[in-house]
Amino acid sequence: MNYADVGQRGEEIARKLLRKRGYRILETNVRGHFGEIDIVARQQRCHVFVEVRTKTGDSFGTPEESITQHKKHKLVTCALAYVASHPELHEAEWRIDVVAIELDENGRQVRAEIIESAVPTD
């Protein structure tokens, strides 16, 4: 699997997992001035911005460990820009979750985990 295939497979697994856990997918691959939000969803009354991290193999740590401080800052900036451009969300509760996915060399799921509020928003 090449890098793009791994990413697509990860996002497919993430969407299925989120739906199974009661999230309603609102948008995917939302591109903005500051970057891209993989998935915008809603879980009960909370809007959730989801970063999907997919890895094959265990070199360089887990998928969630690959999120640097710079990336965390970028995720918060993207979420804030999204909220600012959607007036109905100005008073809404929101958070940033991470879906960590590990695949084997054949693209089969080894692990998929939702980490709620993985990125601090304050």
N, C-alpha and C positions, 0 to 999 in steps of 0.2 A: 504494500500500500504506500502511495506517495503521501506527502504532507497534506495536500488538499483532500484526498480521500479520507485520511484519518480525521480531519476536521469535520467533514460532512457526516461521516459515520458517527462521530461524537455528538454532533448537534441532533442527529436523528434519535439517538439513544436518549439524550437529555430531554427532548420534547416528550417522548413516550413516558419517561420516568416522572416528569413534572405533571403530566396529565393524570397519571396513575395516582399521584399524591394529592390531587385536588387543585392543582394550579390550572388556570384558564389562560392559554396562550393568546396574547393579543397581537403581537407583532414579532417578527424575526429579522435579524440582520439589519437593524435600524442604523443607518449611517447619518452622522451629524458632523458638524464642524470640528468637533473635538475627537471623533473616533466612532467606533461602532459598538452598539449594544447587541449582543448575540440574541437574547430573548427578552421581550417585555411581557410580563405575565401578571396575573392577579391571583392572589390566594386569599379567599374570604374578602376582607375589606382593605387589604394591603396590596399596593402595587409593588411588583418585584422585578428588579433588573437582574438578569441572570448572565453570568460569565461562564462559558463552557470551556473547560480545559481537558484536553484529551491527549493521552500519551500511550505510546507502545514501548514496552520495556521499562526497566526500573532505573536506568541511568539518569543522573541529575535529579533524583528525588521524585516525589509524587506530583500529580498534576496541580494540586492546590499550592504546593510549595513553589511552583514556577511563577506565581503572581508576585512580582516585585513591588516595592513601595511606589515606584513610578507608575506601574500599571494600576495599582489601587487608586492613586490620585487621579489617573485618567478615567477610571470607571466612575468615580464620584463626580468628576467634572461632566462626563457624558450624561449621567443620571440627572444632575442638576439642570443641565441644558434641556433635557427632555421634559422635565417637570415645568421649567420656565416657559416652554413652547406649548404647553397643554394647560390652559387656565383652570380646567376642571380638577387638576391635580395639585394646585397651589396649596391647599390645606390638607391634602391627602397624606396618609401614612405610606411610607415606602422604605425599601431596604434593598441591599445588594446581596444576592446569593451566588454561590459558586456550585456548579455541577462538575465534580471530578470524575473522570472516566479513564479507565485503563483498559487497553485492548491487547490481545495477544498478537503475534506476528501475522495471523490470518484474519485479523479484524474482528475477532470474536470478543465479546465483552467479558472482562475479567472482574471489573469492579465499576460500580456507578453509585455515586453518593451525592446527595444534596446537602450542602453546608449552608444553613440559613444564617443571614446576617454576617457573612464571611468577611465583608469589607466594611469597616467602620465608616459611618457617614458624617461624623461630626469633626 
